[in-house]
Amino acid sequence: MSVLVKLGGTAASLGGVALSNKVLSATWKRITGNEPPESNSDPDERWRDIILWSLLTGLVGTIIKVSISRAQMKIEAKEGNKHGSQSEV
């Protein structure tokens, strides 16, 4: 995989996850009226909220990372087809 495609994929993953966390945080606050449970030091956090928040952020983050990884593979396959079917030895 080309270095440029790898760097672009990494940047897209980081940006996508950061953006999704901001959107999820805003949505959480709008729905619940509270900040999302991000601090372990708050003893008043409900386990239900902590688990739900963890599942949501993990699910969305994983979907973003997998989508970007698949896009990288498609780009790499197209680059390989442009340069012919040369195999590296």
PDB file of N, CA, C and O in Angstrom:
ATOM      1  N   MET A   1       0.858  -1.167   0.000  1.00  0.00           N
ATOM      2  CA  MET A   1       0.000   0.000   0.000  1.00  0.00           C
ATOM      3  C   MET A   1       0.903   1.229   0.000  1.00  0.00           C
ATOM      4  O   MET A   1       1.890   1.276   0.733  1.00  0.00           O
ATOM      5  N   SER A   2       0.574   2.200  -0.802  1.00  0.00           N
ATOM      6  CA  SER A   2       1.424   3.379  -0.881  1.00  0.00           C
ATOM      7  C   SER A   2       1.377   4.167   0.421  1.00  0.00           C
ATOM      8  O   SER A   2       0.384   4.147   1.148  1.00  0.00           O
ATOM      9  N   VAL A   3       2.466   4.852   0.689  1.00  0.00           N
ATOM     10  CA  VAL A   3       2.584   5.630   1.924  1.00  0.00           C
ATOM     11  C   VAL A   3       1.527   6.722   1.962  1.00  0.00           C
ATOM     12  O   VAL A   3       0.950   6.994   3.015  1.00  0.00           O
ATOM     13  N   LEU A   4       1.273   7.344   0.829  1.00  0.00           N
ATOM     14  CA  LEU A   4       0.285   8.421   0.776  1.00  0.00           C
ATOM     15  C   LEU A   4      -1.120   7.912   1.118  1.00  0.00           C
ATOM     16  O   LEU A   4      -1.869   8.583   1.827  1.00  0.00           O
ATOM     17  N   VAL A   5      -1.468   6.746   0.622  1.00  0.00           N
ATOM     18  CA  VAL A   5      -2.780   6.166   0.916  1.00  0.00           C
ATOM     19  C   VAL A   5      -2.872   5.816   2.402  1.00  0.00           C
ATOM     20  O   VAL A   5      -3.912   6.031   3.024  1.00  0.00           O
ATOM     21  N   LYS A   6      -1.789   5.277   2.975  1.00  0.00           N
ATOM     22  CA  LYS A   6      -1.777   4.938   4.403  1.00  0.00           C
ATOM     23  C   LYS A   6      -1.932   6.186   5.262  1.00  0.00           C
ATOM     24  O   LYS A   6      -2.720   6.200   6.207  1.00  0.00           O
ATOM     25  N   LEU A   7      -1.185   7.230   4.934  1.00  0.00           N
ATOM     26  CA  LEU A   7      -1.276   8.474   5.702  1.00  0.00           C
ATOM     27  C   LEU A   7      -2.662   9.097   5.577  1.00  0.00           C
ATOM     28  O   LEU A   7      -3.225   9.579   6.561  1.00  0.00           O
ATOM     29  N   GLY A   8      -3.204   9.085   4.370  1.00  0.00           N
ATOM     30  CA  GLY A   8      -4.549   9.625   4.163  1.00  0.00           C
ATOM     31  C   GLY A   8      -5.592   8.840   4.937  1.00  0.00           C
ATOM     32  O   GLY A   8      -6.516   9.422   5.507  1.00  0.00           O
ATOM     33  N   GLY A   9      -5.450   7.529   4.960  1.00  0.00           N
ATOM     34  CA  GLY A   9      -6.382   6.692   5.704  1.00  0.00           C
ATOM     35  C   GLY A   9      -6.295   6.926   7.203  1.00  0.00           C
ATOM     36  O   GLY A   9      -7.312   6.966   7.897  1.00  0.00           O
ATOM     37  N   THR A  10      -5.076   7.080   7.695  1.00  0.00           N
ATOM     38  CA  THR A  10      -4.893   7.348   9.123  1.00  0.00           C
ATOM     39  C   THR A  10      -5.503   8.691   9.499  1.00  0.00           C
ATOM     40  O   THR A  10      -6.203   8.802  10.506  1.00  0.00           O
ATOM     41  N   ALA A  11      -5.237   9.707   8.690  1.00  0.00           N
ATOM     42  CA  ALA A  11      -5.798  11.038   8.956  1.00  0.00           C
ATOM     43  C   ALA A  11      -7.326  11.008   8.889  1.00  0.00           C
ATOM     44  O   ALA A  11      -8.000  11.621   9.716  1.00  0.00           O
ATOM     45  N   ALA A  12      -7.862  10.299   7.907  1.00  0.00           N
ATOM     46  CA  ALA A  12      -9.319  10.205   7.777  1.00  0.00           C
ATOM     47  C   ALA A  12      -9.928   9.467   8.969  1.00  0.00           C
ATOM     48  O   ALA A  12     -10.989   9.854   9.458  1.00  0.00           O
ATOM     49  N   SER A  13      -9.271   8.417   9.435  1.00  0.00           N
ATOM     50  CA  SER A  13      -9.772   7.680  10.603  1.00  0.00           C
ATOM     51  C   SER A  13      -9.789   8.558  11.842  1.00  0.00           C
ATOM     52  O   SER A  13     -10.788   8.617  12.559  1.00  0.00           O
ATOM     53  N   LEU A  14      -8.677   9.242  12.089  1.00  0.00           N
ATOM     54  CA  LEU A  14      -8.597  10.111  13.266  1.00  0.00           C
ATOM     55  C   LEU A  14      -9.631  11.226  13.199  1.00  0.00           C
ATOM     56  O   LEU A  14     -10.322  11.506  14.179  1.00  0.00           O
ATOM     57  N   GLY A  15      -9.731  11.859  12.034  1.00  0.00           N
ATOM     58  CA  GLY A  15     -10.699  12.940  11.868  1.00  0.00           C
ATOM     59  C   GLY A  15     -12.132  12.450  11.974  1.00  0.00           C
ATOM     60  O   GLY A  15     -12.975  13.101  12.591  1.00  0.00           O
ATOM     61  N   GLY A  16     -12.404  11.306  11.374  1.00  0.00           N
ATOM     62  CA  GLY A  16     -13.754  10.752  11.414  1.00  0.00           C
ATOM     63  C   GLY A  16     -14.191  10.372  12.815  1.00  0.00           C
ATOM     64  O   GLY A  16     -15.327  10.633  13.210  1.00  0.00           O
ATOM     65  N   VAL A  17     -13.294   9.758  13.562  1.00  0.00           N
ATOM     66  CA  VAL A  17     -13.626   9.365  14.934  1.00  0.00           C
ATOM     67  C   VAL A  17     -13.797  10.600  15.816  1.00  0.00           C
ATOM     68  O   VAL A  17     -14.711  10.653  16.639  1.00  0.00           O
ATOM     69  N   ALA A  18     -12.923  11.593  15.647  1.00  0.00           N
ATOM     70  CA  ALA A  18     -13.049  12.826  16.442  1.00  0.00           C
ATOM     71  C   ALA A  18     -14.371  13.532  16.140  1.00  0.00           C
ATOM     72  O   ALA A  18     -15.063  13.984  17.052  1.00  0.00           O
ATOM     73  N   LEU A  19     -14.712  13.622  14.858  1.00  0.00           N
ATOM     74  CA  LEU A  19     -15.965  14.265  14.468  1.00  0.00           C
ATOM     75  C   LEU A  19     -17.171  13.479  14.988  1.00  0.00           C
ATOM     76  O   LEU A  19     -18.133  14.066  15.482  1.00  0.00           O
ATOM     77  N   SER A  20     -17.116  12.169  14.875  1.00  0.00           N
ATOM     78  CA  SER A  20     -18.245  11.362  15.354  1.00  0.00           C
ATOM     79  C   SER A  20     -18.417  11.497  16.864  1.00  0.00           C
ATOM     80  O   SER A  20     -19.545  11.510  17.356  1.00  0.00           O
ATOM     81  N   ASN A  21     -17.319  11.598  17.599  1.00  0.00           N
ATOM     82  CA  ASN A  21     -17.432  11.784  19.051  1.00  0.00           C
ATOM     83  C   ASN A  21     -18.075  13.121  19.391  1.00  0.00           C
ATOM     84  O   ASN A  21     -18.848  13.214  20.345  1.00  0.00           O
ATOM     85  N   LYS A  22     -17.762  14.154  18.619  1.00  0.00           N
ATOM     86  CA  LYS A  22     -18.394  15.461  18.855  1.00  0.00           C
ATOM     87  C   LYS A  22     -19.895  15.386  18.571  1.00  0.00           C
ATOM     88  O   LYS A  22     -20.706  15.899  19.341  1.00  0.00           O
ATOM     89  N   VAL A  23     -20.253  14.747  17.468  1.00  0.00           N
ATOM     90  CA  VAL A  23     -21.667  14.611  17.112  1.00  0.00           C
ATOM     91  C   VAL A  23     -22.400  13.757  18.149  1.00  0.00           C
ATOM     92  O   VAL A  23     -23.500  14.107  18.578  1.00  0.00           O
ATOM     93  N   LEU A  24     -21.793  12.643  18.550  1.00  0.00           N
ATOM     94  CA  LEU A  24     -22.420  11.792  19.561  1.00  0.00           C
ATOM     95  C   LEU A  24     -22.563  12.524  20.893  1.00  0.00           C
ATOM     96  O   LEU A  24     -23.581  12.382  21.571  1.00  0.00           O
ATOM     97  N   SER A  25     -21.549  13.306  21.272  1.00  0.00           N
ATOM     98  CA  SER A  25     -21.621  14.067  22.530  1.00  0.00           C
ATOM     99  C   SER A  25     -22.761  15.071  22.498  1.00  0.00           C
ATOM    100  O   SER A  25     -23.518  15.191  23.461  1.00  0.00           O
ATOM    101  N   ALA A  26     -22.882  15.794  21.386  1.00  0.00           N
ATOM    102  CA  ALA A  26     -23.954  16.788  21.259  1.00  0.00           C
ATOM    103  C   ALA A  26     -25.325  16.109  21.277  1.00  0.00           C
ATOM    104  O   ALA A  26     -26.259  16.607  21.905  1.00  0.00           O
ATOM    105  N   THR A  27     -25.440  14.982  20.593  1.00  0.00           N
ATOM    106  CA  THR A  27     -26.705  14.246  20.562  1.00  0.00           C
ATOM    107  C   THR A  27     -27.047  13.702  21.946  1.00  0.00           C
ATOM    108  O   THR A  27     -28.196  13.781  22.381  1.00  0.00           O
ATOM    109  N   TRP A  28     -26.064  13.159  22.627  1.00  0.00           N
ATOM    110  CA  TRP A  28     -26.272  12.636  23.982  1.00  0.00           C
ATOM    111  C   TRP A  28     -26.781  13.734  24.906  1.00  0.00           C
ATOM    112  O   TRP A  28     -27.732  13.539  25.663  1.00  0.00           O
ATOM    113  N   LYS A  29     -26.127  14.896  24.829  1.00  0.00           N
ATOM    114  CA  LYS A  29     -26.510  16.010  25.704  1.00  0.00           C
ATOM    115  C   LYS A  29     -27.924  16.492  25.380  1.00  0.00           C
ATOM    116  O   LYS A  29     -28.697  16.812  26.284  1.00  0.00           O
ATOM    117  N   ARG A  30     -28.263  16.544  24.082  1.00  0.00           N
ATOM    118  CA  ARG A  30     -29.594  16.987  23.682  1.00  0.00           C
ATOM    119  C   ARG A  30     -30.670  16.003  24.156  1.00  0.00           C
ATOM    120  O   ARG A  30     -31.742  16.421  24.592  1.00  0.00           O
ATOM    121  N   ILE A  31     -30.389  14.714  24.073  1.00  0.00           N
ATOM    122  CA  ILE A  31     -31.380  13.702  24.450  1.00  0.00           C
ATOM    123  C   ILE A  31     -31.497  13.554  25.964  1.00  0.00           C
ATOM    124  O   ILE A  31     -32.602  13.509  26.505  1.00  0.00           O
ATOM    125  N   THR A  32     -30.348  13.479  26.650  1.00  0.00           N
ATOM    126  CA  THR A  32     -30.379  13.201  28.094  1.00  0.00           C
ATOM    127  C   THR A  32     -30.352  14.454  28.955  1.00  0.00           C
ATOM    128  O   THR A  32     -30.768  14.421  30.113  1.00  0.00           O
ATOM    129  N   GLY A  33     -29.869  15.551  28.402  1.00  0.00           N
ATOM    130  CA  GLY A  33     -29.709  16.770  29.189  1.00  0.00           C
ATOM    131  C   GLY A  33     -28.433  16.784  30.006  1.00  0.00           C
ATOM    132  O   GLY A  33     -28.181  17.740  30.740  1.00  0.00           O
ATOM    133  N   ASN A  34     -27.623  15.741  29.893  1.00  0.00           N
ATOM    134  CA  ASN A  34     -26.366  15.625  30.641  1.00  0.00           C
ATOM    135  C   ASN A  34     -25.192  15.461  29.688  1.00  0.00           C
ATOM    136  O   ASN A  34     -25.356  15.073  28.532  1.00  0.00           O
ATOM    137  N   GLU A  35     -24.009  15.765  30.200  1.00  0.00           N
ATOM    138  CA  GLU A  35     -22.796  15.488  29.436  1.00  0.00           C
ATOM    139  C   GLU A  35     -22.616  13.970  29.356  1.00  0.00           C
ATOM    140  O   GLU A  35     -23.055  13.247  30.251  1.00  0.00           O
ATOM    141  N   PRO A  36     -21.976  13.485  28.292  1.00  0.00           N
ATOM    142  CA  PRO A  36     -21.729  12.044  28.220  1.00  0.00           C
ATOM    143  C   PRO A  36     -20.780  11.600  29.338  1.00  0.00           C
ATOM    144  O   PRO A  36     -19.956  12.391  29.796  1.00  0.00           O
ATOM    145  N   PRO A  37     -20.888  10.364  29.774  1.00  0.00           N
ATOM    146  CA  PRO A  37     -20.037   9.870  30.863  1.00  0.00           C
ATOM    147  C   PRO A  37     -18.611   9.629  30.379  1.00  0.00           C
ATOM    148  O   PRO A  37     -18.302   8.559  29.853  1.00  0.00           O
ATOM    149  N   GLU A  38     -17.752  10.612  30.556  1.00  0.00           N
ATOM    150  CA  GLU A  38     -16.374  10.496  30.080  1.00  0.00           C
ATOM    151  C   GLU A  38     -15.363  10.451  31.217  1.00  0.00           C
ATOM    152  O   GLU A  38     -14.200  10.119  30.991  1.00  0.00           O
ATOM    153  N   SER A  39     -15.780  10.774  32.420  1.00  0.00           N
ATOM    154  CA  SER A  39     -14.854  10.835  33.540  1.00  0.00           C
ATOM    155  C   SER A  39     -15.119   9.684  34.500  1.00  0.00           C
ATOM    156  O   SER A  39     -16.256   9.443  34.904  1.00  0.00           O
ATOM    157  N   ASN A  40     -14.068   8.990  34.852  1.00  0.00           N
ATOM    158  CA  ASN A  40     -14.218   7.884  35.799  1.00  0.00           C
ATOM    159  C   ASN A  40     -14.346   8.367  37.237  1.00  0.00           C
ATOM    160  O   ASN A  40     -14.661   7.580  38.130  1.00  0.00           O
ATOM    161  N   SER A  41     -14.107   9.646  37.466  1.00  0.00           N
ATOM    162  CA  SER A  41     -14.083  10.148  38.836  1.00  0.00           C
ATOM    163  C   SER A  41     -15.463  10.534  39.369  1.00  0.00           C
ATOM    164  O   SER A  41     -15.596  10.862  40.548  1.00  0.00           O
ATOM    165  N   ASP A  42     -16.484  10.500  38.525  1.00  0.00           N
ATOM    166  CA  ASP A  42     -17.821  10.893  38.971  1.00  0.00           C
ATOM    167  C   ASP A  42     -18.582   9.671  39.493  1.00  0.00           C
ATOM    168  O   ASP A  42     -19.003   8.828  38.702  1.00  0.00           O
ATOM    169  N   PRO A  43     -18.763   9.564  40.813  1.00  0.00           N
ATOM    170  CA  PRO A  43     -19.445   8.385  41.364  1.00  0.00           C
ATOM    171  C   PRO A  43     -20.946   8.376  41.082  1.00  0.00           C
ATOM    172  O   PRO A  43     -21.605   7.358  41.294  1.00  0.00           O
ATOM    173  N   ASP A  44     -21.493   9.492  40.609  1.00  0.00           N
ATOM    174  CA  ASP A  44     -22.931   9.557  40.336  1.00  0.00           C
ATOM    175  C   ASP A  44     -23.306   9.051  38.943  1.00  0.00           C
ATOM    176  O   ASP A  44     -24.490   8.944  38.621  1.00  0.00           O
ATOM    177  N   GLU A  45     -22.315   8.744  38.124  1.00  0.00           N
ATOM    178  CA  GLU A  45     -22.612   8.223  36.785  1.00  0.00           C
ATOM    179  C   GLU A  45     -23.322   6.879  36.916  1.00  0.00           C
ATOM    180  O   GLU A  45     -22.922   6.025  37.707  1.00  0.00           O
ATOM    181  N   ARG A  46     -24.365   6.712  36.141  1.00  0.00           N
ATOM    182  CA  ARG A  46     -25.101   5.454  36.163  1.00  0.00           C
ATOM    183  C   ARG A  46     -24.414   4.454  35.243  1.00  0.00           C
ATOM    184  O   ARG A  46     -23.966   4.801  34.150  1.00  0.00           O
ATOM    185  N   TRP A  47     -24.338   3.212  35.698  1.00  0.00           N
ATOM    186  CA  TRP A  47     -23.696   2.174  34.906  1.00  0.00           C
ATOM    187  C   TRP A  47     -24.361   2.023  33.543  1.00  0.00           C
ATOM    188  O   TRP A  47     -23.693   1.778  32.539  1.00  0.00           O
ATOM    189  N   ARG A  48     -25.662   2.167  33.520  1.00  0.00           N
ATOM    190  CA  ARG A  48     -26.378   2.054  32.245  1.00  0.00           C
ATOM    191  C   ARG A  48     -25.850   3.083  31.253  1.00  0.00           C
ATOM    192  O   ARG A  48     -25.607   2.754  30.092  1.00  0.00           O
ATOM    193  N   ASP A  49     -25.670   4.333  31.700  1.00  0.00           N
ATOM    194  CA  ASP A  49     -25.174   5.393  30.824  1.00  0.00           C
ATOM    195  C   ASP A  49     -23.739   5.131  30.389  1.00  0.00           C
ATOM    196  O   ASP A  49     -23.383   5.355  29.232  1.00  0.00           O
ATOM    197  N   ILE A  50     -22.917   4.656  31.319  1.00  0.00           N
ATOM    198  CA  ILE A  50     -21.514   4.374  31.001  1.00  0.00           C
ATOM    199  C   ILE A  50     -21.422   3.277  29.948  1.00  0.00           C
ATOM    200  O   ILE A  50     -20.667   3.399  28.984  1.00  0.00           O
ATOM    201  N   ILE A  51     -22.186   2.215  30.131  1.00  0.00           N
ATOM    202  CA  ILE A  51     -22.152   1.095  29.188  1.00  0.00           C
ATOM    203  C   ILE A  51     -22.718   1.511  27.835  1.00  0.00           C
ATOM    204  O   ILE A  51     -22.136   1.185  26.800  1.00  0.00           O
ATOM    205  N   LEU A  52     -23.832   2.218  27.824  1.00  0.00           N
ATOM    206  CA  LEU A  52     -24.435   2.665  26.568  1.00  0.00           C
ATOM    207  C   LEU A  52     -23.492   3.593  25.811  1.00  0.00           C
ATOM    208  O   LEU A  52     -23.329   3.458  24.599  1.00  0.00           O
ATOM    209  N   TRP A  53     -22.873   4.533  26.517  1.00  0.00           N
ATOM    210  CA  TRP A  53     -21.938   5.461  25.876  1.00  0.00           C
ATOM    211  C   TRP A  53     -20.746   4.701  25.288  1.00  0.00           C
ATOM    212  O   TRP A  53     -20.315   4.983  24.170  1.00  0.00           O
ATOM    213  N   SER A  54     -20.224   3.750  26.038  1.00  0.00           N
ATOM    214  CA  SER A  54     -19.091   2.953  25.559  1.00  0.00           C
ATOM    215  C   SER A  54     -19.462   2.163  24.309  1.00  0.00           C
ATOM    216  O   SER A  54     -18.688   2.105  23.354  1.00  0.00           O
ATOM    217  N   LEU A  55     -20.638   1.559  24.315  1.00  0.00           N
ATOM    218  CA  LEU A  55     -21.091   0.799  23.148  1.00  0.00           C
ATOM    219  C   LEU A  55     -21.281   1.693  21.930  1.00  0.00           C
ATOM    220  O   LEU A  55     -20.865   1.341  20.826  1.00  0.00           O
ATOM    221  N   LEU A  56     -21.906   2.843  22.126  1.00  0.00           N
ATOM    222  CA  LEU A  56     -22.148   3.765  21.006  1.00  0.00           C
ATOM    223  C   LEU A  56     -20.849   4.256  20.386  1.00  0.00           C
ATOM    224  O   LEU A  56     -20.670   4.190  19.170  1.00  0.00           O
ATOM    225  N   THR A  57     -19.941   4.750  21.226  1.00  0.00           N
ATOM    226  CA  THR A  57     -18.692   5.297  20.687  1.00  0.00           C
ATOM    227  C   THR A  57     -17.833   4.205  20.068  1.00  0.00           C
ATOM    228  O   THR A  57     -17.189   4.428  19.043  1.00  0.00           O
ATOM    229  N   GLY A  58     -17.819   3.027  20.680  1.00  0.00           N
ATOM    230  CA  GLY A  58     -17.056   1.918  20.119  1.00  0.00           C
ATOM    231  C   GLY A  58     -17.608   1.453  18.788  1.00  0.00           C
ATOM    232  O   GLY A  58     -16.850   1.198  17.852  1.00  0.00           O
ATOM    233  N   LEU A  59     -18.922   1.342  18.698  1.00  0.00           N
ATOM    234  CA  LEU A  59     -19.569   0.904  17.463  1.00  0.00           C
ATOM    235  C   LEU A  59     -19.316   1.889  16.325  1.00  0.00           C
ATOM    236  O   LEU A  59     -18.908   1.495  15.232  1.00  0.00           O
ATOM    237  N   VAL A  60     -19.561   3.157  16.586  1.00  0.00           N
ATOM    238  CA  VAL A  60     -19.383   4.168  15.538  1.00  0.00           C
ATOM    239  C   VAL A  60     -17.913   4.259  15.128  1.00  0.00           C
ATOM    240  O   VAL A  60     -17.606   4.338  13.939  1.00  0.00           O
ATOM    241  N   GLY A  61     -17.007   4.248  16.102  1.00  0.00           N
ATOM    242  CA  GLY A  61     -15.579   4.308  15.787  1.00  0.00           C
ATOM    243  C   GLY A  61     -15.129   3.135  14.939  1.00  0.00           C
ATOM    244  O   GLY A  61     -14.354   3.306  13.998  1.00  0.00           O
ATOM    245  N   THR A  62     -15.607   1.952  15.265  1.00  0.00           N
ATOM    246  CA  THR A  62     -15.238   0.759  14.504  1.00  0.00           C
ATOM    247  C   THR A  62     -15.800   0.808  13.091  1.00  0.00           C
ATOM    248  O   THR A  62     -15.109   0.442  12.140  1.00  0.00           O
ATOM    249  N   ILE A  63     -17.029   1.251  12.940  1.00  0.00           N
ATOM    250  CA  ILE A  63     -17.622   1.370  11.601  1.00  0.00           C
ATOM    251  C   ILE A  63     -16.812   2.341  10.748  1.00  0.00           C
ATOM    252  O   ILE A  63     -16.559   2.072   9.574  1.00  0.00           O
ATOM    253  N   ILE A  64     -16.408   3.456  11.323  1.00  0.00           N
ATOM    254  CA  ILE A  64     -15.615   4.439  10.581  1.00  0.00           C
ATOM    255  C   ILE A  64     -14.278   3.839  10.168  1.00  0.00           C
ATOM    256  O   ILE A  64     -13.878   3.957   9.010  1.00  0.00           O
ATOM    257  N   LYS A  65     -13.585   3.196  11.103  1.00  0.00           N
ATOM    258  CA  LYS A  65     -12.271   2.625  10.802  1.00  0.00           C
ATOM    259  C   LYS A  65     -12.352   1.536   9.740  1.00  0.00           C
ATOM    260  O   LYS A  65     -11.513   1.489   8.840  1.00  0.00           O
ATOM    261  N   VAL A  66     -13.348   0.661   9.829  1.00  0.00           N
ATOM    262  CA  VAL A  66     -13.502  -0.413   8.846  1.00  0.00           C
ATOM    263  C   VAL A  66     -13.850   0.167   7.475  1.00  0.00           C
ATOM    264  O   VAL A  66     -13.332  -0.295   6.458  1.00  0.00           O
ATOM    265  N   SER A  67     -14.712   1.161   7.443  1.00  0.00           N
ATOM    266  CA  SER A  67     -15.087   1.788   6.168  1.00  0.00           C
ATOM    267  C   SER A  67     -13.880   2.419   5.496  1.00  0.00           C
ATOM    268  O   SER A  67     -13.698   2.282   4.286  1.00  0.00           O
ATOM    269  N   ILE A  68     -13.066   3.101   6.265  1.00  0.00           N
ATOM    270  CA  ILE A  68     -11.882   3.749   5.700  1.00  0.00           C
ATOM    271  C   ILE A  68     -10.866   2.705   5.255  1.00  0.00           C
ATOM    272  O   ILE A  68     -10.222   2.873   4.219  1.00  0.00           O
ATOM    273  N   SER A  69     -10.716   1.642   6.018  1.00  0.00           N
ATOM    274  CA  SER A  69      -9.801   0.569   5.635  1.00  0.00           C
ATOM    275  C   SER A  69     -10.226  -0.071   4.314  1.00  0.00           C
ATOM    276  O   SER A  69      -9.386  -0.360   3.462  1.00  0.00           O
ATOM    277  N   ARG A  70     -11.516  -0.287   4.148  1.00  0.00           N
ATOM    278  CA  ARG A  70     -12.010  -0.862   2.891  1.00  0.00           C
ATOM    279  C   ARG A  70     -11.814   0.097   1.724  1.00  0.00           C
ATOM    280  O   ARG A  70     -11.487  -0.322   0.614  1.00  0.00           O
ATOM    281  N   ALA A  71     -12.014   1.383   1.982  1.00  0.00           N
ATOM    282  CA  ALA A  71     -11.782   2.375   0.930  1.00  0.00           C
ATOM    283  C   ALA A  71     -10.309   2.388   0.532  1.00  0.00           C
ATOM    284  O   ALA A  71      -9.986   2.519  -0.648  1.00  0.00           O
ATOM    285  N   GLN A  72      -9.416   2.253   1.512  1.00  0.00           N
ATOM    286  CA  GLN A  72      -7.988   2.193   1.222  1.00  0.00           C
ATOM    287  C   GLN A  72      -7.671   0.996   0.330  1.00  0.00           C
ATOM    288  O   GLN A  72      -6.892   1.117  -0.616  1.00  0.00           O
ATOM    289  N   MET A  73      -8.265  -0.151   0.622  1.00  0.00           N
ATOM    290  CA  MET A  73      -8.017  -1.346  -0.185  1.00  0.00           C
ATOM    291  C   MET A  73      -8.499  -1.151  -1.621  1.00  0.00           C
ATOM    292  O   MET A  73      -7.842  -1.590  -2.564  1.00  0.00           O
ATOM    293  N   LYS A  74      -9.649  -0.491  -1.786  1.00  0.00           N
ATOM    294  CA  LYS A  74     -10.159  -0.233  -3.135  1.00  0.00           C
ATOM    295  C   LYS A  74      -9.220   0.694  -3.897  1.00  0.00           C
ATOM    296  O   LYS A  74      -8.950   0.478  -5.078  1.00  0.00           O
ATOM    297  N   ILE A  75      -8.722   1.728  -3.217  1.00  0.00           N
ATOM    298  CA  ILE A  75      -7.791   2.661  -3.859  1.00  0.00           C
ATOM    299  C   ILE A  75      -6.520   1.931  -4.254  1.00  0.00           C
ATOM    300  O   ILE A  75      -6.008   2.118  -5.358  1.00  0.00           O
ATOM    301  N   GLU A  76      -6.013   1.105  -3.360  1.00  0.00           N
ATOM    302  CA  GLU A  76      -4.794   0.355  -3.638  1.00  0.00           C
ATOM    303  C   GLU A  76      -5.005  -0.605  -4.803  1.00  0.00           C
ATOM    304  O   GLU A  76      -4.109  -0.778  -5.629  1.00  0.00           O
ATOM    305  N   ALA A  77      -6.173  -1.228  -4.878  1.00  0.00           N
ATOM    306  CA  ALA A  77      -6.467  -2.140  -5.982  1.00  0.00           C
ATOM    307  C   ALA A  77      -6.520  -1.385  -7.304  1.00  0.00           C
ATOM    308  O   ALA A  77      -6.034  -1.880  -8.321  1.00  0.00           O
ATOM    309  N   LYS A  78      -7.107  -0.187  -7.298  1.00  0.00           N
ATOM    310  CA  LYS A  78      -7.152   0.622  -8.514  1.00  0.00           C
ATOM    311  C   LYS A  78      -5.753   1.038  -8.931  1.00  0.00           C
ATOM    312  O   LYS A  78      -5.432   1.024 -10.120  1.00  0.00           O
ATOM    313  N   GLU A  79      -4.907   1.410  -7.961  1.00  0.00           N
ATOM    314  CA  GLU A  79      -3.529   1.785  -8.279  1.00  0.00           C
ATOM    315  C   GLU A  79      -2.783   0.602  -8.867  1.00  0.00           C
ATOM    316  O   GLU A  79      -1.989   0.763  -9.793  1.00  0.00           O
ATOM    317  N   GLY A  80      -3.033  -0.584  -8.335  1.00  0.00           N
ATOM    318  CA  GLY A  80      -2.386  -1.785  -8.846  1.00  0.00           C
ATOM    319  C   GLY A  80      -2.811  -2.082 -10.272  1.00  0.00           C
ATOM    320  O   GLY A  80      -1.996  -2.529 -11.079  1.00  0.00           O
ATOM    321  N   ASN A  81      -4.082  -1.840 -10.597  1.00  0.00           N
ATOM    322  CA  ASN A  81      -4.576  -2.077 -11.952  1.00  0.00           C
ATOM    323  C   ASN A  81      -4.023  -1.063 -12.933  1.00  0.00           C
ATOM    324  O   ASN A  81      -3.819  -1.389 -14.103  1.00  0.00           O
ATOM    325  N   LYS A  82      -3.776   0.163 -12.485  1.00  0.00           N
ATOM    326  CA  LYS A  82      -3.220   1.191 -13.364  1.00  0.00           C
ATOM    327  C   LYS A  82      -1.794   0.852 -13.776  1.00  0.00           C
ATOM    328  O   LYS A  82      -1.382   1.129 -14.902  1.00  0.00           O
ATOM    329  N   HIS A  83      -1.049   0.254 -12.862  1.00  0.00           N
ATOM    330  CA  HIS A  83       0.352  -0.049 -13.121  1.00  0.00           C
ATOM    331  C   HIS A  83       0.542  -1.454 -13.672  1.00  0.00           C
ATOM    332  O   HIS A  83       1.671  -1.928 -13.796  1.00  0.00           O
ATOM    333  N   GLY A  84      -0.530  -2.102 -13.995  1.00  0.00           N
ATOM    334  CA  GLY A  84      -0.445  -3.458 -14.506  1.00  0.00           C
ATOM    335  C   GLY A  84      -0.373  -4.457 -13.372  1.00  0.00           C
ATOM    336  O   GLY A  84      -0.358  -4.082 -12.199  1.00  0.00           O
ATOM    337  N   SER A  85      -0.330  -5.690 -13.715  1.00  0.00           N
ATOM    338  CA  SER A  85      -0.310  -6.748 -12.702  1.00  0.00           C
ATOM    339  C   SER A  85       1.114  -7.151 -12.371  1.00  0.00           C
ATOM    340  O   SER A  85       1.426  -8.341 -12.323  1.00  0.00           O
ATOM    341  N   GLN A  86       1.966  -6.192 -12.145  1.00  0.00           N
ATOM    342  CA  GLN A  86       3.354  -6.487 -11.825  1.00  0.00           C
ATOM    343  C   GLN A  86       3.451  -6.909 -10.374  1.00  0.00           C
ATOM    344  O   GLN A  86       2.924  -6.242  -9.482  1.00  0.00           O
ATOM    345  N   SER A  87       4.117  -8.004 -10.150  1.00  0.00           N
ATOM    346  CA  SER A  87       4.318  -8.434  -8.768  1.00  0.00           C
ATOM    347  C   SER A  87       5.719  -8.057  -8.334  1.00  0.00           C
ATOM    348  O   SER A  87       6.673  -8.110  -9.110  1.00  0.00           O
ATOM    349  N   GLU A  88       5.814  -7.677  -7.074  1.00  0.00           N
ATOM    350  CA  GLU A  88       7.116  -7.302  -6.543  1.00  0.00           C
ATOM    351  C   GLU A  88       7.850  -8.558  -6.115  1.00  0.00           C
ATOM    352  O   GLU A  88       7.257  -9.473  -5.545  1.00  0.00           O
ATOM    353  N   VAL A  89       9.144  -8.596  -6.393  1.00  0.00           N
ATOM    354  CA  VAL A  89       9.950  -9.763  -6.028  1.00  0.00           C
ATOM    355  C   VAL A  89      10.932  -9.384  -4.971  1.00  0.00           C
ATOM    356  O   VAL A  89      11.710 -10.225  -4.522  1.00  0.00           O
TER     357      VAL A  89
END
